[in-house]
Amino acid sequence: MSLKKASLIIVLILIIDQVSKIYIKTNFALGEEIKVFDWFHILFVENEGMAWGTKIPGAYGKLILTLFRLVAIFGIGYWLWDSVKKNGSRILIISIALIFAGAMGNIIDSVFYGIIFDGSYGHVASFLPEGGGYSSLFHGKVVDMLYFPLYDGYLPGWIPVWGGNYFTFFEPVFNIADSSITIGVILMLIFNKKAFPKQRKEEAKA
């Protein structure tokens, strides 16, 4: 698979990801929710840290995280370029392209959203506000909106430990970029033998 085709996948995902985030950011107040189906909601939340809302503590935690993401994206980009150069398998290149696109999508939020949008608390944010953004460069928050509460209710009392407690599955709210990363990783795991055929052959010979 050529680098041109891999780049097309990346650009397509980035466009879908950013259009969806900008739409949500400029049409929803933070916490606003629309029920599309019982099992699928559009819910606007912002993630200040890593996956699952994890944060790096301290005054420079957010900056460290954003810089780490930038370093990581260069590593993934090199991996993609190297895989294409070495005629890596199609599934491997597609997987890396998906991971790269997802990582880049969230990096754009982290780097730029703090300066191009104002806050979303209690009102809909403005794009390029006159008074400036809600934060500074490298301190933006990642926009999430896809919420799939497949089960939402109290667990049966006979279940040990958690019985009788209120439970939501699946609780995390995520975005297109997160989905792209997840799909890329899953493809690599499922099609491991096709993704790394040469490595498999070398291991077999050893």
Buried (B, 14 or more C-beta within 10 A) or exposed (E): BEBEBBBEBBEEBBEBBBEBBBEBBEEBEBEBEEEEEEEEBBBBBBBBBBEEEEEBEEEEEBBEBBBEBBEBBEEBBEBBEEBBEEEBBBBBBBBBBBBBBBBBBBBBBBBBBBBBBBBBEEEBBBEEBEEEBBBEEBBBBBBBBBBBBEEBEEBEEEEEEEEEEEBEEEEBBBBBBBBBBBBBBEBBEEBBEBBBBEEEEEEEEE
